[in-house]
Amino acid sequence: MGKEIPQEDIIIRTDIKPGDFGYIIYRHGAVYAKEYNYGVAFEMYVAEGICEFYQNYDSTKDRVWLCEHNGKIIGSLFLQHRVNKKAQLRYFYLEQEYRGIGLGKMLMNLYMDFYKESDYTSSYLWTTDELDTAASIYTRHGFLLAEELSASSFGKELVERKYELT
């Protein structure tokens, strides 16, 4: 797969269906365990965050972009509203075989469009030092590294990074 998949064959939807959140939690756990050796604590972190997202969901302030190919979710990106007109970028992932075809760029453009249309004053995200490709996407869209913290919260030692867009 990979570069042979035309973007036109991928559907990006913003409606939330039963099973979507559970699947996103599962895939985050599985993908990050395989690619970065993250433990179950990471999957629980995602589960807690998605639960919080749903409990506070407001369709005028929050957005989910779910990428599907042949009826299967293959990527996601969430914009979660926060206090003081801030937005948090969360749960950005793409299955490995769908990377490198411009889908990440397309998702970030959708995020930035909704961010601007919704009159947010700033946005931020947390990631880790191991996710250099993702960090390059964020910085291309104006996010700047604002904070670094040593952590072992995902079952291994790493550096958590906060990027901000103002």
N, C-alpha and C positions, 0 to 999 in steps of 0.2 A: 504494500500500500504506500502511504507516504505521499511523495511528490506526484504520484499518478492520480490522486484524488482531486477532481475539480471542486473548487469551492462551491460551485452551483449545486453540487450533489449533497451539500450539507445544509440542513435547516437549522436556523437559530430562532428559538422561540423564547418568549418571556412569560408565558403562562405556566403556572405550577400545577402539576398533576400528582395524584397519589403515587407514592413510590419514588418520586424524584429526589426528595431530600435524603431518604435512606440510601439510594443509589450513589448520590454524590458523597455521602459519608463513607460508604463502602469503598468507592474507587479512590478517594483520597487516602484512606488507610492502606489499601493494597498497592497503589502506585508509589507512594512515598516510602513504604516498607521495602519494596523491590529496588527502587532507584537510589534511595538515600539511607536505608537501614533505620527508618524511624519506627518506634515501637507503638504499642497499642495506645499509649498516652496521647499520641498525636491524633489518632482516630477519635478518641474521646474528646479532645480539644475541638475538633471539627464538629462533632455531634453536639456538644454544648453550644457552640457558636451558631450552628444552624437552628437549633431549638430557640435560642434567643432571637435570631432573625425572624423566625416565623411568629413568635409570640408578639413581636413589635412591628410586624409587617404592615406597611401602609403603601398601597399601590401608587400613591402620588409622590412618594419619597424614596421608595425602595425599588430595586429592579434585579431580576435574575435573567441571565442569558444562558440558555441551555443549548448546546450544539448537539445535533443528532445526525447520524448517518445510518441509513437503512433501518430506521426505527430505534436505534440504540444511542444512548447518551455517550458522547465522546469528549465532552469538555463543558466547562462552566465558568462563569464569572458573576459575582454578586456585588451590588452596590447597596450598602446598608446605611440608613440615615443615623446620624448621631446628633447630640445637642449642639446648639449654636451654629446651625447650618453647615455642619461638617458631614462629610461622607467617608465611609470606610470601604475600601476595596478588599474583597474577601473571596476565597474559594476559587481562585483562578487555576484551572488545570486543563491540560489537554492530554489525551491518550498519546503515547509515544508515536504511533504510526500516523498521527494527524499533525505532528509538529513540522514546521518548515514549509508550510503551504500558504502562510499568510493569515491563518485563522486567528492566531494570538493578536496580531496587529488589528484585525477586523474587530475582535472583541474589545480591545482597548479603545478603538475609535467609537464603538457603541457606548462604552462606559463614559468616555469624555463628552460625547454628545449629550447624554442624559444628565450628566453632572452639570454641564453648562445650562441646559434648558431648565433645570430644577433650581437654579440660582444658589447653588452651594457656594460657600466662601472658601472652603478648603477641603482637601481629601488626604487621607493617609492610609497606609497599609503596613502590616508586619510581615516579614519574610525571614529567611535565614541566609547566612553567608554562602551557602552551597548553591543557591539558586541564581547564578550569574546571568543566565539567559533571560529569566524573568526580570531581574533587576535592570537589564539593558532596555527592555520594553518600557518599564516604568520611567526610567530617566529620559528616554526619548519623548515621553509625554509630559515632561516637566517636573516629575517627582524628584526630590533631592533627599539624599541620605541625611537623616536628622538625629539618629540615636542608634547605639549599639549596646547590646547587653549579652554577657556570657550566660548561657543557660544549659540545663540538662533536662529540660521539661519533656522532650520527645523521645526519651530513652537513650540519649547519647549527648555528648558534649558538642555544643555548637554556639554560634553567635547569632542572636536574633537582631534583625535590622528593621528600623522604622524609617519609612520613606514618607515625605510630606509634599503636598502640592498646595501652594497658596496663591 
